[in-house]
């Protein structure tokens, strides 16, 4: 029976770690590019329609309520 030595295990662990880091790097690069593209599309849409990014994704009423709450200087806003 041929059992792997400790140096073989170290090389296998190091190779698996390197593969994981390479995959992580590619995934993070893709996520960053997708986020940049989303922001650019949101800004362009805001310029064309006048609706802010929060309104475009459906958070407009939440933002509007927050602004109204602070402009009326109410102590408790629900």
C-alpha positions as MATLAB code, in Angstrom:
seq = 'XXXXXXXXXXXXXXXXXXXXXXXXXXXXXXXXXXXXXXXXXXXXXXXXXXXXXXXXXXXXXXXXXXXXXXXXXXXXXX';
ca = [
       0.000    0.000    0.000;
       1.356    3.385   -0.979;
       0.569    6.092    1.611;
       1.259    9.733    0.852;
       4.074   11.293    2.776;
       3.727   14.536    4.684;
       5.441   16.475    1.903;
       2.983   15.082   -0.669;
       0.084   16.150    1.530;
       1.595   19.602    1.917;
       1.880   19.969   -1.868;
      -1.709   18.787   -2.360;
      -3.006   21.191    0.293;
      -1.016   24.053   -1.213;
      -2.319   23.278   -4.712;
      -5.916   23.159   -3.455;
      -5.402   26.478   -1.651;
      -3.968   28.085   -4.795;
      -6.887   26.840   -6.912;
      -9.334   28.236   -4.350;
      -7.598   31.642   -4.339;
      -7.603   31.780   -8.149;
     -11.327   30.997   -8.245;
     -12.024   33.582   -5.547;
     -10.084   36.213   -7.473;
     -12.095   35.556  -10.648;
     -15.417   35.642   -8.792;
     -14.592   38.883   -6.982;
     -13.458   40.505  -10.239;
     -16.767   39.515  -11.884;
     -18.799   40.837   -8.921;
     -16.948   44.138   -9.011;
     -17.515   44.564  -12.717;
     -21.216   43.703  -12.369;
     -21.577   46.255   -9.568;
     -19.872   48.966  -11.634;
     -22.112   48.198  -14.582;
     -25.206   48.336  -12.361;
     -24.240   51.729  -10.953;
     -23.581   53.143  -14.426;
     -26.937   51.848  -15.691;
     -28.657   53.297  -12.614;
     -27.065   56.712  -13.095;
     -27.953   56.761  -16.791;
     -31.545   55.761  -16.004;
     -31.710   58.443  -13.323;
     -30.568   61.011  -15.854;
     -33.177   59.902  -18.391;
     -36.178   59.431  -16.065;
     -35.441   61.680  -13.100;
     -36.117   58.827  -10.653;
     -33.274   58.141   -8.251;
     -31.622   54.756   -7.864;
     -33.563   54.056   -4.639;
     -36.831   54.668   -6.489;
     -35.716   52.455   -9.379;
     -35.225   49.440   -7.124;
     -38.436   50.002   -5.160;
     -37.090   51.703   -2.027;
     -38.499   55.117   -2.917;
     -41.307   55.160   -0.317;
     -38.837   54.219    2.403;
     -36.492   57.067    1.438;
     -39.372   59.525    1.045;
     -40.750   58.624    4.483;
     -37.316   59.044    6.055;
     -36.899   62.492    4.482;
     -40.410   63.573    5.500;
     -39.819   62.374    9.051;
     -36.656   64.437    9.443;
     -37.992   67.540    7.741;
     -40.971   67.734   10.119;
     -38.710   67.380   13.192;
     -40.988   64.788   14.794;
     -39.564   63.118   17.926;
     -40.882   59.662   16.915;
     -41.344   58.548   13.360;
     -43.042   55.261   12.527;
];
